[in-house]
Amino acid sequence: MKTPIEDDQLPRRSVLCVDVKSFFASVEAVRRRLHPLHAYIIVIANRERSGSVVLAASPRVKKEFGIKTGSRNFEIPKDPRLMIVEPSMSLYLQVNGMIMAIFRRFVADEDLHIYSIDEAFLDVTASHRLFGDKCTIAQKIQRAIWQELRLVVTIGIGDNPLLAKLALDNEGKDAPDGIACWTYDDVPTKVWNIHPITDMWGISGGYARSLSNIGIESVRDLAHADKWKLKKKFGILGMQMYYHAWGIDYSVLSEKVGVREKTYSKGQILLRDYYHEHEIIIVIKEMTEDVASRLRRHGVAASGIALGISYTRDIEDRGFHHQVLLPRSTNSTAELSAHFVRLFRKHWMEQPVRQIHVVCSKLQPAGHEQIDLFTPPELDERRHIIDETIDEIRDRFGKDAIFRAYSLMKGGTYLQRAGHVGGHKGNSF
């Protein structure tokens, strides 16, 4: 196979893409001492509403009843075998933390990338001497998660993150042992045979139609197309699709973040896709409040911010990350929130959001902030008093002792993160 890149220049790593089968439903099965693959469990947002969305369904439910994530309550048949439960979000986050702890036995933090609450990438290249080859490490991780948490995971193994992800989605999830390994040598027989083309990473229905209009119907066609014509039509994404069709991906997990200055940040993987601006803004404000409180606790103010937004895995656009310098340094919750919201509104393309990351940087000691000619001094003082009062109440009585009213609205996650998850009690595993 003649590749666009010389063979000895192809990036070769040992990357695992690990997915927990039907995560929410599996956790609920384990709580009830049931095998996740044998249980008939459906996790639904609200059992009382006929149009409520199914958040997860056990593999057996998917296979025998056709009920899957996104189905509606009214579509669920009346069958005595089916157990319909509402989500226990704090429990799912707790279990996710346990899974991450197992991953960290095998890789350093910089070699771990959390893709979603039920999926992660691990670069085990530096772990071979301690734990064996990539297949052996995959088996050890799979076994550890089963023995300790009774959860079933499937794993894709690849020479890079792309091949690991394609191996997982197109073979590993249905493999008898739940593990599939794809290398560059497998590209002609496996990657080029992915069908339909929308099953290829990064190719949505819209792109598939555009590719079809220029005679590209398959991944094999894409790999043998004129890459310069693809670039002319689709821009940099055209080149990316071309190289992906050859299984080429230069991503290195440990390089996803550069040299860091001192910052205060918070990241959150949302438990569902957020489609509406007002819901996303609520979460951004809640996260900003948390970071602002830490700034005040450490006696610093920020003069730079960065906002990272990751979209749902099902679309080709990954999201965005933008940073700006502020007119003046601040640790005011209201002021920082306004800047983050403005940054979000400027760059959001109305795509469904799954992860949010807020960062405050360019730190300096608090108390040296510039006077803002456009902000009345009395407003600054009022904001300062409100922030200090809220901080003091939470320090004394707990984070859920006082909260903003918007955290009670649909989309809010503050109470969930404080131990009360959307009205559900936090449960232990």
URCORNOR-V42448 format. One line per field, one symbol per residue. phi: phi as a letter, one per 20 degrees, with the letter a starting at -180 (. if undefined). psi: psi as a letter, one per 40 degrees, with the letter a starting at -180 (. if undefined). A space follows every 50 residues. Layout:
phi = ???
psi = ???
This chain:
phi = .eefdggfdffccdddddceflggffffffgeldfgedfddcecgbfeef efefeabfgffffedmebgofdgfeffecfffddcefdfffffffgffff ffgffdbfgfdcceeafcbbdceegedffecofffffgfffgfffffecm deddcddbfbgffffffffdbgfdfgemcccddgfegfedffefbfffef gndegffffffffdnddbfffffdefffffffedmffffffffffemebe fcgfdfcefdefbcbbdbefebfdddgffffgffffffffffffgffemc cddbcbcdcdegfecfffpbbccbeegbfbcfgfffgfffffffffdfdm efeccccdcdclebgfndfffefedggffgffffffffffgffffedofe fbbffffeegofcgfgfeoddlneffdee
psi = hhidhideehhhighhhhhhhgdddddddddefihdeeighhhidhdehd eihhdiiiddddddeehiheiideehighedhhhiiigdddddddddddd dddeddiideehhhdadeiihhhedeedddeaidddddddddddddddef ihiihhhieidddddddddedddeideehihhiddedddddeehhideeh hehidddddddddfeheidddddeihdddddddeaddddddddddeehhe hhdeeehahhihihihihhieihhdhdddddddddddddddddddddefi iieiiihhhhiieeidhdaihiiiiidiiiehddddddddddddddehff ihhdihhhhhafiihieeiihhdehhddddddddddddddddddddeide dhiideeeihdiedddeeehgfeiihii.
